[in-house]
Amino acid sequence: MLAVDAVNKSNSGHPGLPMGCAPMGYALWDKFLQHNPKNPKWFNRDRFVLSAGHGCMLLYALLHLTGYDSVTIEDIKQFRQWGARTPGHPETFETAGVEVTAGPLGAGISNAVGLAIAEAHLAAKFNKPDATIVDHYTYVIMGDGCNQEGVASEACSLAGHLKLGKLIALYDDNQITIDGRTDVSFTEDVLKRYESYGWHIQHVEKGNTDVNAISKAIEAAKKITNKPSIIKVSTTIGYGSPNKSDTAGVHGAPLGEEEATLTRKQLNWEYGPFEVPKEAYDQYRKAIDRGAKLEAEWNQTLDTYRSKYPSESSEFERMLRGELPQGWGKGLPSYTPNDKGLATRKHSQICLGALGPNLPELIGGSADLTHSNYTDIKGETGSFQPETPAKRYLHFGVREHAMAAILNGIAYHNSGLIPYGGTFLVFADYMRGSMRLSALSELGVIYVLTHDSIGVGEDGPTHQPIETIPSLRAIPNMLVFRPGDGNETSGAYKLAIENRKRPSSLCLSRQGMPNQANSSIEKVALGGYVLEDCDGTPDLILIGTGSELDLCVQAGKQLSDSGHKIRVVSMPCIELFEEQSDAYKQQVLPNAVRKRLVVEAAETFGWHKYIGLDGDSVTMNRFGASAPGGTCMEKFGFTVENVVNKAKKLLT
């Protein structure tokens, strides 16, 4: 009824799911969920994910009723309004007690797989036979929409393989979506699908009223320790509404005042809008004392753990505080021009190998491209498998979108783990929904995106990312790095690790490139900097990134030898450059120098503010071609000769 009233008042929202899922919410939150409403960030709490995030009034009502200070009755009355802590979909950064930002359907259940992986990994890493400090469940309520989204299928397939026994999903089987009954498009046997994934399956047929059956199903699921569990709970969307229940009309629209009155009568609900009877508060708010007791008991266990295992407890608590270990970056390599030039994907592997021993919280892997992305950590053997959850290398399989969503889930766990994942840059398009949520939710996920241009070569235009880098740069709060040598790759990793509230996309080359004389790890933090300079005011500024940076350096030397004053600017991260002071930006790119040439093997989009009216670019304005990488670069104009010729046209 809180959902009915809030949606009516805001004249916007989804009342149907909360009405149908109320028995699930009650059973789970009153009888099973271990949490402390007065400390929403208590580490060993169970995680609850409302994957069907449009039904968020269910979650807000539960948070309010169980005593979370983040959701008052006034917050519920301000549902979906400006500045409210009750936005239209759950957001971690707005409302304490919300575990994941569940917007697009399928994302929440996929995040939950990441939460369960984090729990399993930390439990295997830190628990001792006489001291268990990591022991909690991940519960999910998901809907028909979640089960139709491909990302959920990817993630749940992997969860079944990994035998994540502490992941329990309740599937709201109400058979209604926006277009009407699900049988217009969705007639598969969902439980058989999950059974084939390796999940434990159950069905509660009377989900509208049978709280005991729901509870018994959850109890049975908890006893299955070697499989994730899904419980199909058959419900009626908008249960209690005489005229709108079991219709698409109650999915995403208010009941209206008249129908709300009829619903109160149908349910024998004698209370007015936003009125909560005392006995309801008394029952739900038992969670406060239970939660305080649970946390106190856990703190005692942690005290015992500290005394018996001081080294492990020190690392565990440091991670929970979000502190990086001292000297974590000391192994990041630096280079001189005398060092062999490598592909930046290879430099990336060297960085991971250097970080691995000093950064135990680093966890991640690749979407079936380990030996192309070079995402393995040198010296480590084995991977996270059902038998070896203490290992930190994750084989995601050919599941790019699930990988990104799972990485978000690991970050949402708030246990200090630093997740990273690798694939080809062009497949960022598969991951974009989750990458956007990384940025929106301020998650420091690291995306290792290799094969970053037409330099991919023979795989052709399907695998050559032309517009991908500019499109990633368009995502707010995303750091997009395209390092131009080994030093800049090390610098990109340093900043990606340090930025725990900003995701980073590391766009890395397949082909090798020389190390520059004046690059450094530290300069990457500036976003853009002068790599090579001239005396006095430049006649022209060359701006390069990635493998094209060296083209700018070589072209600059030729032009300088011809008597021109040339500056070469490296721009490994536009976002960081934009955050520098106006004085610094003027120092690097003075307004007085209007002749500028940008060189990047990607679409021109986004560079125009630097090119200006009197500048030009050597960029891509079409898809690539299937040919050796060097041939592609030559045919599309990424040569010293073409850069020099374009520069001379500007100069004359």
C-alpha positions as CSV (number, residue, x, y, z in Angstrom):
1,M,0.0,0.0,0.0
2,L,3.0,2.3,0.5
3,A,3.8,1.6,-3.1
4,V,0.2,2.3,-4.2
5,D,0.2,5.6,-2.4
6,A,3.6,6.8,-3.4
7,V,3.0,6.0,-7.1
8,N,-0.4,7.7,-6.9
9,K,1.1,10.8,-5.3
10,S,3.9,11.2,-7.8
11,N,1.6,10.2,-10.7
12,S,4.5,8.1,-11.9
13,G,5.9,4.6,-11.2
14,H,5.3,0.9,-11.1
15,P,2.9,-0.2,-8.4
16,G,2.2,-3.7,-9.8
17,L,5.4,-5.5,-8.9
18,P,5.5,-4.3,-5.2
19,M,1.9,-5.4,-4.8
20,G,2.6,-8.9,-6.2
21,C,6.0,-9.3,-4.5
22,A,5.0,-8.1,-1.0
23,P,4.8,-11.7,0.4
24,M,8.3,-12.3,-1.0
25,G,9.6,-9.1,0.4
26,Y,8.1,-9.8,3.8
27,A,9.3,-13.4,4.0
28,L,12.8,-12.5,3.0
29,W,13.3,-9.4,5.1
30,D,11.5,-10.5,8.2
31,K,12.6,-14.1,8.4
32,F,16.0,-14.4,6.6
33,L,17.9,-11.3,5.7
34,Q,20.8,-10.6,8.0
35,H,21.4,-6.9,8.0
36,N,21.7,-3.9,10.4
37,P,19.3,-1.0,9.5
38,K,21.4,1.3,11.7
39,N,24.6,0.4,9.9
40,P,23.8,-0.2,6.2
41,K,27.5,-0.8,5.4
42,W,28.1,-3.5,8.0
43,F,30.4,-5.8,6.1
44,N,28.9,-9.2,6.8
45,R,25.3,-8.3,6.0
46,D,23.4,-10.3,3.4
47,R,23.0,-8.4,0.1
48,F,19.6,-7.9,-1.3
49,V,19.3,-7.0,-5.0
50,L,16.0,-5.9,-6.5
51,S,16.9,-6.7,-10.1
52,A,13.4,-5.7,-11.3
53,G,14.4,-2.1,-10.3
54,H,11.3,-0.4,-11.7
55,G,9.5,-1.9,-8.7
56,C,11.7,0.0,-6.4
57,M,8.9,1.1,-4.1
58,L,9.0,-2.5,-2.8
59,L,12.6,-1.8,-1.7
60,Y,12.0,1.7,-0.4
61,A,9.0,0.4,1.7
62,L,11.1,-2.4,3.1
63,L,14.0,0.0,4.0
64,H,11.6,2.3,5.7
65,L,9.6,-0.3,7.6
66,T,12.8,-2.1,8.9
67,G,14.2,1.2,10.2
68,Y,16.7,2.6,7.8
69,D,17.2,6.3,8.4
70,S,17.8,6.8,4.7
71,V,14.1,6.3,3.8
72,T,11.6,8.2,6.0
73,I,7.9,8.4,5.4
74,E,8.5,11.8,4.0
75,D,11.0,10.3,1.5
76,I,8.4,7.9,0.4
77,K,5.9,10.7,-0.1
78,Q,8.6,12.4,-2.3
79,F,9.0,9.3,-4.5
80,R,10.5,10.2,-7.9
81,Q,10.7,14.0,-7.0
82,W,13.7,16.3,-7.3
83,G,16.3,15.7,-4.6
84,A,14.4,12.8,-3.1
85,R,16.2,9.7,-1.7
86,T,13.6,7.6,-3.4
87,P,14.5,7.9,-7.2
88,G,12.6,6.1,-9.9
89,H,15.1,3.2,-9.9
90,P,17.3,2.2,-7.0
91,E,20.6,4.1,-6.9
92,T,23.5,3.2,-4.5
93,F,24.7,6.8,-4.5
94,E,21.3,8.2,-3.4
95,T,19.9,5.7,-0.8
96,A,21.8,3.9,1.9
97,G,20.6,0.3,1.9
98,V,20.5,0.0,-1.8
99,E,23.2,-2.5,-2.9
100,V,23.3,-2.0,-6.6
101,T,22.0,0.6,-9.1
102,A,19.4,-1.6,-10.8
103,G,18.2,0.3,-13.8
104,P,18.3,-1.7,-17.0
105,L,16.6,-5.1,-16.6
106,G,19.0,-8.0,-16.2
107,A,21.8,-5.8,-14.7
108,G,20.8,-6.5,-11.1
109,I,20.9,-10.3,-11.2
110,S,24.1,-10.1,-13.1
111,N,25.6,-7.7,-10.5
112,A,24.4,-10.3,-7.9
113,V,26.6,-12.9,-9.5
114,G,29.6,-10.5,-8.9
115,L,28.5,-10.0,-5.3
116,A,28.4,-13.8,-4.8
117,I,31.8,-14.2,-6.4
118,A,33.3,-11.5,-4.1
119,E,31.8,-13.3,-1.0
120,A,33.1,-16.7,-2.1
121,H,36.6,-15.3,-2.9
122,L,36.9,-13.4,0.4
123,A,35.6,-16.4,2.4
124,A,38.1,-18.7,0.8
125,K,40.9,-16.2,1.3
126,F,40.3,-15.1,4.9
127,N,38.1,-17.6,6.8
128,K,39.8,-20.0,9.2
129,P,38.4,-23.3,10.7
130,D,38.0,-21.5,14.1
131,A,37.0,-18.0,12.8
132,T,34.5,-17.3,10.0
133,I,34.4,-13.6,9.2
134,V,33.0,-13.8,5.7
135,D,29.7,-15.5,5.6
136,H,26.7,-13.9,3.9
137,Y,24.1,-14.6,1.2
138,T,23.1,-12.6,-1.9
139,Y,19.3,-12.6,-2.4
140,V,17.6,-11.3,-5.6
141,I,14.1,-10.6,-6.7
142,M,14.0,-10.7,-10.5
143,G,11.1,-10.6,-13.0
144,D,10.2,-11.8,-16.5
145,G,12.0,-8.9,-18.0
146,C,15.3,-9.8,-16.3
147,N,15.0,-13.4,-17.6
148,Q,14.5,-12.2,-21.1
149,E,17.6,-9.9,-21.1
150,G,20.7,-11.6,-22.6
151,V,23.1,-10.3,-19.9
152,A,21.2,-12.2,-17.2
153,S,21.5,-15.4,-19.2
154,E,25.2,-14.9,-19.6
155,A,25.8,-14.2,-15.9
156,C,23.5,-16.9,-14.6
157,S,25.2,-19.5,-16.9
158,L,28.6,-18.6,-15.4
159,A,27.1,-18.6,-11.8
160,G,25.9,-22.2,-12.4
161,H,29.4,-23.2,-13.6
162,L,31.0,-21.6,-10.6
163,K,28.5,-23.3,-8.2
164,L,27.8,-20.1,-6.2
165,G,25.7,-21.7,-3.5
166,K,25.1,-18.5,-1.6
167,L,23.2,-16.9,-4.5
168,I,19.4,-17.2,-4.2
169,A,17.1,-15.6,-6.7
170,L,13.3,-15.3,-6.3
171,Y,11.7,-15.1,-9.7
172,D,8.5,-13.0,-9.8
173,D,6.5,-15.1,-12.3
174,N,3.6,-12.8,-13.0
175,Q,3.6,-13.3,-16.8
176,I,3.0,-9.6,-17.6
177,T,5.3,-7.1,-19.3
178,I,4.6,-3.7,-20.9
179,D,3.3,-5.2,-24.1
180,G,0.8,-7.4,-22.3
181,R,1.0,-11.1,-21.4
182,T,4.4,-12.7,-21.8
183,D,3.1,-15.4,-24.1
184,V,3.2,-13.0,-27.0
185,S,7.0,-13.4,-26.9
186,F,8.2,-15.5,-24.0
187,T,7.0,-19.1,-23.6
188,E,10.1,-21.0,-22.6
189,D,10.4,-23.1,-19.4
190,V,12.6,-20.8,-17.4
191,L,13.2,-23.3,-14.6
192,K,14.4,-25.9,-17.1
193,R,16.8,-23.4,-18.5
194,Y,18.2,-22.6,-15.1
195,E,18.4,-26.3,-14.3
196,S,20.5,-26.8,-17.4
197,Y,22.8,-23.9,-16.1
198,G,23.4,-26.0,-13.0
199,W,21.0,-24.1,-10.6
200,H,18.8,-25.6,-7.9
201,I,15.2,-25.0,-8.9
202,Q,11.9,-24.7,-7.0
203,H,8.4,-23.4,-7.7
204,V,6.0,-21.7,-5.3
205,E,2.6,-21.8,-7.0
206,K,0.6,-19.5,-4.6
207,G,3.0,-16.6,-4.4
208,N,0.2,-14.0,-3.7
209,T,-0.6,-15.4,-0.2
210,D,1.5,-18.3,0.8
211,V,4.3,-16.7,2.8
212,N,5.1,-20.1,4.5
213,A,5.7,-21.8,1.2
214,I,8.1,-18.9,0.2
215,S,9.9,-19.3,3.5
216,K,10.2,-23.0,3.2
217,A,11.6,-22.6,-0.3
218,I,14.2,-20.2,0.9
219,E,15.2,-22.5,3.7
220,A,15.6,-25.4,1.2
221,A,17.7,-23.2,-1.1
222,K,20.0,-22.3,1.8
223,K,20.7,-26.0,2.3
224,I,22.0,-26.4,-1.2
225,T,25.6,-25.3,-0.9
226,N,27.0,-26.3,-4.3
227,K,24.5,-24.6,-6.6
228,P,22.9,-21.2,-6.9
229,S,19.1,-21.4,-6.4
230,I,16.2,-19.9,-8.2
231,I,12.7,-20.0,-6.8
232,K,9.9,-19.3,-9.2
233,V,7.1,-17.6,-7.3
234,S,3.9,-17.4,-9.3
235,T,2.2,-14.1,-8.5
236,T,-0.5,-11.7,-9.8
237,I,0.9,-8.3,-10.8
238,G,-1.0,-5.6,-8.9
239,Y,-2.5,-8.2,-6.5
240,G,-5.5,-6.7,-4.7
241,S,-6.5,-4.3,-7.3
242,P,-10.1,-5.4,-8.5
243,N,-9.9,-3.9,-12.0
244,K,-6.2,-3.6,-12.9
245,S,-4.5,-6.6,-11.4
246,D,-3.1,-9.2,-13.9
247,T,-3.0,-6.5,-16.6
248,A,-0.2,-4.6,-18.3
249,G,-2.0,-1.4,-17.1
250,V,-0.8,-1.9,-13.5
251,H,2.8,-2.4,-14.6
252,G,3.9,1.1,-15.2
253,A,1.1,3.5,-14.2
254,P,-0.6,4.6,-11.0
255,L,-3.8,2.9,-9.9
256,G,-5.5,6.2,-9.4
257,E,-7.5,7.4,-6.4
258,E,-10.6,5.5,-7.2
259,E,-8.9,2.2,-7.9
260,A,-6.7,2.7,-4.8
261,T,-9.9,3.0,-2.7
262,L,-11.3,-0.2,-4.2
263,T,-8.0,-1.9,-3.5
264,R,-8.1,-0.9,0.1
265,K,-11.6,-2.4,0.3
266,Q,-10.6,-5.6,-1.5
267,L,-7.6,-6.1,0.9
268,N,-9.6,-5.1,4.0
269,W,-7.0,-2.3,4.5
270,E,-8.6,0.2,6.8
271,Y,-5.7,2.7,6.8
272,G,-5.4,5.9,4.8
273,P,-2.6,6.9,2.4
274,F,0.9,6.6,3.9
275,E,-0.5,5.4,7.2
276,V,1.4,2.5,8.7
277,P,-0.2,0.7,11.6
278,K,1.9,0.4,14.8
279,E,1.9,-3.5,14.7
280,A,3.5,-3.4,11.3
281,Y,6.3,-1.1,12.5
282,D,6.7,-3.3,15.6
283,Q,7.1,-6.4,13.6
284,Y,9.4,-5.1,10.9
285,R,11.6,-3.1,13.2
286,K,12.6,-6.1,15.1
287,A,15.3,-6.0,12.4
288,I,17.0,-3.2,14.3
289,D,17.7,-5.2,17.5
290,R,18.5,-8.4,15.4
291,G,20.9,-6.5,13.3
292,A,22.7,-4.9,16.2
293,K,23.1,-8.3,17.8
294,L,24.3,-9.9,14.6
295,E,26.9,-7.1,14.1
296,A,28.0,-7.3,17.7
297,E,28.5,-11.1,17.4
298,W,30.5,-10.6,14.2
299,N,32.6,-7.9,15.9
300,Q,33.5,-10.5,18.6
301,T,34.4,-13.0,16.0
302,L,36.6,-10.4,14.3
303,D,38.3,-9.6,17.6
304,T,39.1,-13.3,18.0
305,Y,40.4,-13.3,14.4
306,R,42.6,-10.3,15.1
307,S,44.3,-12.0,18.0
308,K,44.8,-15.3,16.3
309,Y,45.6,-14.1,12.8
310,P,47.0,-10.6,13.0
311,S,48.5,-10.6,9.5
312,E,45.4,-11.7,7.8
313,S,43.1,-9.4,9.8
314,S,45.4,-6.4,9.1
315,E,45.0,-7.1,5.3
316,F,41.2,-7.8,5.6
317,E,40.5,-4.6,7.5
318,R,42.7,-2.5,5.3
319,M,40.7,-3.7,2.3
320,L,37.4,-2.9,4.1
321,R,38.7,0.7,4.7
322,G,39.4,1.0,1.0
323,E,43.1,1.7,1.7
324,L,45.7,0.6,-0.8
325,P,48.7,-1.2,0.6
326,Q,51.9,0.7,1.1
327,G,54.2,0.5,-1.9
328,W,51.5,-1.0,-4.2
329,G,52.8,0.8,-7.2
330,K,56.5,0.4,-6.7
331,G,56.9,-2.3,-9.3
332,L,55.3,-0.3,-12.1
333,P,58.0,-0.2,-14.8
334,S,59.4,2.9,-16.5
335,Y,61.2,3.0,-19.8
336,T,63.7,4.9,-21.9
337,P,64.0,5.1,-25.7
338,N,66.7,2.4,-25.4
339,D,64.1,-0.1,-24.1
340,K,62.4,-2.3,-26.7
341,G,59.2,-0.9,-28.0
342,L,56.2,-3.2,-27.3
343,A,52.5,-3.2,-27.9
344,T,50.7,-1.4,-25.1
345,R,48.7,-4.6,-24.4
346,K,52.0,-6.2,-23.6
347,H,53.0,-3.3,-21.4
348,S,49.6,-3.9,-19.7
349,Q,50.5,-7.5,-19.0
350,I,53.8,-6.3,-17.5
351,C,51.9,-3.8,-15.3
352,L,49.5,-6.5,-14.1
353,G,52.5,-8.7,-13.3
354,A,54.1,-5.9,-11.3
355,L,50.9,-5.0,-9.5
356,G,49.8,-8.6,-8.6
357,P,52.2,-9.3,-5.8
358,N,51.7,-5.9,-4.2
359,L,48.0,-5.6,-4.6
360,P,46.2,-8.7,-3.3
361,E,42.8,-7.1,-3.8
362,L,43.3,-7.0,-7.6
363,I,40.8,-9.6,-9.1
364,G,39.7,-10.1,-12.7
365,G,40.3,-11.8,-16.0
366,S,39.1,-11.9,-19.6
367,A,36.1,-12.8,-21.7
368,D,37.9,-15.8,-23.4
369,L,40.7,-13.6,-24.7
370,T,43.4,-14.1,-22.0
371,H,46.2,-14.8,-24.5
372,S,45.2,-11.8,-26.7
373,N,44.4,-9.3,-24.0
374,Y,47.4,-10.5,-21.9
375,T,45.2,-10.1,-18.7
376,D,46.9,-12.9,-16.8
377,I,49.0,-12.0,-13.8
378,K,52.5,-13.4,-14.3
379,G,53.6,-16.0,-11.8
380,E,50.1,-17.0,-10.7
381,T,48.6,-20.3,-11.6
382,G,45.1,-21.6,-11.6
383,S,41.9,-19.5,-11.6
384,F,38.7,-18.9,-9.6
385,Q,36.8,-22.2,-10.0
386,P,34.3,-24.0,-7.7
387,E,37.2,-25.9,-6.1
388,T,39.6,-22.9,-5.9
389,P,37.6,-19.7,-5.1
390,A,40.6,-18.2,-3.3
391,K,42.2,-17.7,-6.8
392,R,41.7,-14.3,-8.3
393,Y,41.8,-14.9,-12.1
394,L,38.3,-15.1,-13.6
395,H,37.5,-16.9,-16.8
396,F,34.3,-15.2,-17.9
397,G,34.0,-17.2,-21.1
398,V,32.6,-15.5,-24.2
399,R,30.3,-13.3,-22.1
400,E,31.4,-9.7,-22.5
401,H,28.3,-8.0,-21.1
402,A,28.1,-10.3,-18.2
403,M,31.7,-9.7,-17.4
404,A,31.2,-6.0,-17.1
405,A,28.1,-6.5,-15.0
406,I,29.8,-9.0,-12.7
407,L,32.8,-6.6,-12.3
408,N,30.3,-4.0,-11.2
409,G,28.9,-6.5,-8.7
410,I,32.4,-7.2,-7.3
411,A,32.9,-3.4,-6.9
412,Y,29.4,-3.0,-5.3
413,H,30.5,-5.5,-2.6
414,N,32.5,-2.6,-1.0
415,S,35.1,-4.9,0.3
416,G,38.1,-3.3,-1.3
417,L,38.4,-5.6,-4.2
418,I,39.6,-4.0,-7.4
419,P,38.0,-5.7,-10.4
420,Y,39.3,-5.6,-14.0
421,G,38.3,-7.4,-17.1
422,G,39.6,-7.7,-20.6
423,T,38.2,-8.0,-24.1
424,F,38.8,-6.4,-27.6
425,L,38.0,-2.7,-27.6
426,V,35.3,-3.2,-30.3
427,F,33.3,-5.4,-27.9
428,A,32.9,-2.5,-25.5
429,D,29.7,-2.1,-27.5
430,Y,28.5,-5.3,-26.0
431,M,29.4,-4.0,-22.5
432,R,28.3,-0.4,-22.8
433,G,25.2,-0.7,-20.6
434,S,27.2,-2.0,-17.7
435,M,30.1,0.4,-18.4
436,R,27.7,3.3,-18.2
437,L,26.5,2.0,-14.9
438,S,30.1,1.7,-13.6
439,A,30.4,5.4,-14.3
440,L,27.0,6.4,-12.9
441,S,27.5,4.4,-9.7
442,E,31.1,5.6,-9.2
443,L,32.7,2.1,-9.4
444,G,36.4,1.9,-10.0
445,V,36.2,-1.0,-12.5
446,I,39.2,-1.3,-14.8
447,Y,38.4,-2.2,-18.4
448,V,41.4,-3.6,-20.3
449,L,40.4,-3.1,-24.0
450,T,43.0,-4.3,-26.5
451,H,43.3,-4.2,-30.3
452,D,42.3,-0.6,-30.3
453,S,42.4,0.5,-34.0
454,I,42.6,-0.6,-37.6
455,G,46.0,-1.9,-36.5
456,V,44.1,-5.0,-35.6
457,G,44.6,-5.9,-39.2
458,E,43.4,-9.0,-40.9
459,D,40.2,-9.5,-38.7
460,G,38.8,-6.6,-40.6
461,P,36.3,-3.8,-40.0
462,T,34.1,-6.0,-37.7
463,H,36.9,-6.1,-35.2
464,Q,38.4,-2.6,-35.9
465,P,37.0,0.0,-33.5
466,I,36.7,3.2,-35.3
467,E,34.1,5.1,-33.3
468,T,34.5,3.2,-30.0
469,I,37.0,5.5,-28.3
470,P,35.1,8.7,-28.9
471,S,31.9,7.0,-27.7
472,L,33.6,6.0,-24.4
473,R,34.9,9.5,-24.0
474,A,31.2,10.7,-24.1
475,I,30.4,8.8,-20.9
476,P,30.5,11.1,-17.9
477,N,32.9,10.0,-15.1
478,M,34.7,7.5,-17.3
479,L,38.5,7.9,-17.6
480,V,39.5,6.8,-21.1
481,F,43.3,6.2,-21.5
482,R,45.1,5.6,-24.8
483,P,48.7,5.3,-23.8
484,G,51.4,6.0,-26.3
485,D,54.2,3.9,-24.8
486,G,55.3,1.9,-21.8
487,N,55.6,4.8,-19.4
488,E,52.1,6.0,-20.3
489,T,50.7,2.5,-19.8
490,S,52.2,2.3,-16.4
491,G,50.8,5.8,-15.6
492,A,47.4,4.7,-16.8
493,Y,47.4,1.7,-14.5
494,K,48.5,3.9,-11.6
495,L,45.6,6.3,-12.1
496,A,43.1,3.5,-12.7
497,I,44.0,1.9,-9.4
498,E,44.0,5.2,-7.5
499,N,40.6,6.2,-8.9
500,R,38.2,4.1,-6.8
501,K,35.1,6.1,-7.8
502,R,35.8,6.3,-11.5
503,P,35.9,3.5,-14.0
504,S,38.9,3.4,-16.4
505,S,39.0,2.2,-20.0
506,L,42.5,1.3,-21.0
507,C,42.6,1.3,-24.8
508,L,45.6,-0.7,-25.8
509,S,47.3,-1.6,-29.1
510,R,48.0,-4.9,-30.8
511,Q,51.1,-3.4,-32.6
512,G,54.3,-2.3,-31.0
513,M,55.5,1.3,-30.6
514,P,58.8,2.9,-29.4
515,N,59.2,4.4,-25.9
516,Q,59.4,8.2,-25.9
517,A,62.3,10.2,-24.4
518,N,60.1,12.6,-22.5
519,S,57.1,10.5,-21.4
520,S,56.7,9.5,-17.8
521,I,54.3,7.8,-15.4
522,E,53.6,11.0,-13.6
523,K,52.7,13.1,-16.6
524,V,49.8,10.9,-17.5
525,A,47.9,12.4,-14.5
526,L,47.9,15.7,-16.4
527,G,45.9,14.1,-19.2
528,G,47.8,15.9,-21.9
529,Y,51.3,17.3,-21.8
530,V,54.1,18.7,-24.0
531,L,56.2,15.7,-25.2
532,E,58.5,17.6,-27.6
533,D,58.8,21.3,-27.9
534,C,60.5,24.1,-29.8
535,D,62.0,27.5,-28.9
536,G,59.4,30.3,-28.7
537,T,55.8,30.1,-29.9
538,P,55.1,27.0,-32.0
539,D,54.0,27.4,-35.6
540,L,51.9,24.2,-35.3
541,I,51.0,21.7,-32.6
542,L,50.8,18.0,-33.3
543,I,48.5,16.1,-30.9
544,G,48.7,12.3,-30.8
545,T,47.6,9.4,-28.8
546,G,48.4,5.7,-28.7
547,S,50.4,4.2,-31.5
548,E,50.0,7.4,-33.5
549,L,52.0,9.4,-30.9
550,D,55.2,8.3,-32.5
551,L,54.0,9.4,-35.9
552,C,53.7,12.9,-34.5
553,V,57.2,12.7,-33.0
554,Q,58.7,11.6,-36.2
555,A,56.7,14.1,-38.3
556,G,57.7,16.9,-35.8
557,K,61.4,16.2,-36.3
558,Q,61.1,16.3,-40.1
559,L,59.1,19.6,-39.9
560,S,61.6,21.0,-37.4
561,D,64.4,20.1,-39.7
562,S,62.6,22.1,-42.4
563,G,62.7,25.2,-40.3
564,H,59.2,25.1,-38.6
565,K,58.6,25.5,-34.9
566,I,56.7,22.3,-33.9
567,R,55.3,21.2,-30.6
568,V,54.2,17.6,-30.0
569,V,51.5,17.1,-27.4
570,S,50.7,13.7,-26.0
571,M,47.0,13.3,-24.9
572,P,46.7,10.0,-23.1
573,C,43.5,11.0,-21.3
574,I,41.3,13.9,-22.4
575,E,39.1,13.7,-19.3
576,L,42.1,14.4,-17.0
577,F,43.4,17.2,-19.3
578,E,40.0,18.9,-19.1
579,E,40.2,18.8,-15.3
580,Q,43.5,20.8,-15.2
581,S,43.6,24.6,-14.6
582,D,42.9,26.9,-17.5
583,A,46.4,28.3,-17.1
584,Y,47.9,24.8,-17.6
585,K,45.7,24.0,-20.6
586,Q,46.7,27.3,-22.1
587,Q,50.3,26.5,-21.5
588,V,50.0,23.2,-23.4
589,L,47.5,24.4,-26.1
590,P,47.7,28.2,-26.3
591,N,44.9,29.9,-28.1
592,A,47.5,31.9,-30.0
593,V,48.5,28.7,-31.9
594,R,45.5,28.0,-34.1
595,K,47.2,25.6,-36.4
596,R,46.9,22.1,-34.9
597,L,46.8,18.6,-36.3
598,V,45.3,15.7,-34.3
599,V,46.5,12.2,-35.2
600,E,44.5,9.3,-33.9
601,A,43.3,6.1,-35.7
602,A,39.7,6.7,-34.6
603,E,36.8,8.8,-35.6
604,T,37.3,12.6,-35.4
605,F,34.3,13.1,-33.1
606,G,35.3,14.8,-29.9
607,W,38.5,16.4,-31.2
608,H,37.0,19.5,-32.8
609,K,37.4,21.7,-29.7
610,Y,41.2,21.1,-29.9
611,I,41.4,21.2,-33.7
612,G,39.6,24.5,-33.9
613,L,38.7,26.3,-37.2
614,D,42.2,26.5,-38.5
615,G,43.3,22.9,-37.7
616,D,42.9,19.5,-39.2
617,S,43.2,15.8,-38.3
618,V,44.5,12.5,-39.5
619,T,41.6,10.4,-38.3
620,M,39.1,7.8,-39.5
621,N,35.9,8.8,-41.3
622,R,34.9,5.3,-42.5
623,F,35.2,1.7,-41.4
624,G,38.4,-0.1,-41.8
625,A,39.4,-3.1,-44.0
626,S,40.7,-6.6,-43.8
627,A,44.5,-6.5,-44.4
628,P,47.7,-6.7,-42.4
629,G,47.7,-4.0,-39.7
630,G,50.6,-2.1,-41.2
631,T,48.9,-2.0,-44.6
632,C,45.7,-0.7,-43.0
633,M,47.6,2.1,-41.3
634,E,49.4,3.0,-44.5
635,K,46.3,3.0,-46.7
636,F,44.3,5.1,-44.3
637,G,47.0,7.7,-44.0
638,F,48.6,6.9,-40.7
639,T,52.2,7.4,-42.0
640,V,54.8,10.0,-41.2
641,E,54.7,11.2,-44.8
642,N,50.9,11.9,-44.6
643,V,51.2,13.6,-41.3
644,V,54.0,15.8,-42.6
645,N,52.1,16.7,-45.8
646,K,48.9,17.6,-43.9
647,A,51.0,19.7,-41.5
648,K,52.6,21.6,-44.4
649,K,49.3,22.4,-45.9
650,L,48.3,23.9,-42.6
651,L,51.5,25.8,-42.4
652,T,51.2,27.3,-45.9
